[in-house]
Amino acid sequence: MFDYAQSRYYSDLRNFEQFEKAQIAVTKILFFLFLMALGACATQSATTPTSIPTPTQVAKNADWVPVESEFDAVMMVQVPAGCFMMGNEEGRRDEKPVTQICFEAPYWIDRYEVTNKQYGEAGNFPGDNRPRENLTWNEARDFCVKRGARLPTEAEWEYAARGPDSLMYPWGNELVDDNLVFDRNSNNETADVGSKPAGISWVGAYDMSGNVWEWVNSLYERYPYDAADGRENADSTEQRVYRGGVGSYIDFAASSAIRFRADPEKRDWFIGFRCARSD
């Protein structure tokens, strides 16, 4: 005898089982697609950073291990990102006020002052490895440009000499005669670059105190230093700054904060230069 109710029951059961199987199949497909999308996102995150990390700033001189590299056959040392206090409250009026200056990106500066051999001819003092001097600011600037470099700014020069510790001299805060070539030991002459290794700066640059003064790019302007106020205008004919030489002021001219000025067409037996370049 045909049981309609029972037949309807089994028919509904079969339909339910087919629905359930279809639902499970769809769930598996959706889960598989989810896993593929998740994997794609993970791969993209691993290969495409959302932002470019900024260079880590050096907090103190001792944290930096000197890095050197050769550019156009000239050895340069890297100056890392970081901050220092520019100027000297105990110094002359043009060294005040002391201001914190920060560099967000590293740059390079010559390990040595540009020599007679590198320049292609001698200045007042002959010798291949003596610093080239007795040249104008314009000549120094043009030489650096031909090398694919530039003169350092006043702030770049001082930071390379002093570092985050804001030392008064490349080696520390006390004047040490044996660490530099100057009035007391030079016989009024220059010396081969790098002849005073104890006077090396924290980045590995030599003679940033003593030997010859060095032209920098900056115009002579009042402090606080501001690179955006026009003092880095390379076309101006106003007086330029020179740094870090011997001079006749024995006790304080070797300071890394001292600054002097001269017309860009001036020549002096004791003014030379070194070049810099961006990283």
C-alpha angles and dihedrals in degrees: 000000000000113000106203095185092052092048091050090051094054091045091053090046092054091048091050092050091050090049091049092050091049091049091051091049092051091048091052091050092049091048091050091051090049091053091050091050091047091051092050091052092049091050092049092049091050095050103032114050114207092226139016111247115237119236114272110251119230111237099195138012095250091059092067125083109199116254121199134187137173120244117184090342092307121114114232131180126220121243110205129220113275147107136266140172108259118209136018126263089200093050135080123309094262091058092063145130100036109227134185111245121190132196116205094190134038124249138184132247131184115270089219137025111268107274133218089252093052092046092049098238139044128257123209094312114054123216130102095245099042116104116266109246140158093068133120127253089249092055091049092048093049093049092054091048091054087055091053089253138094141217112280119250117249090254093048091051094049094045091051089052099043110023128195089314087064091221118191091226129023091256101039144302100298127075111246113188095206092058097068146032108245146129096303097055110015103079084228092295137104122251135216110287114262093023092130104055093170088066095061117134126237092265094048100262118144131216096014083140116044136356101075133356112248130225114231128193097248127105114233103263136152122272143282091078114234118175091199098057096082099266091117093058104135094198099057120109093208122117118294131213125248124193149198107010139124109267122159097282096093101183102046111014091086091062115118089227098055116108133188133181140218141167110275090241094054120116124204134175090230103043117093133143150219129214134237136194137191118258 
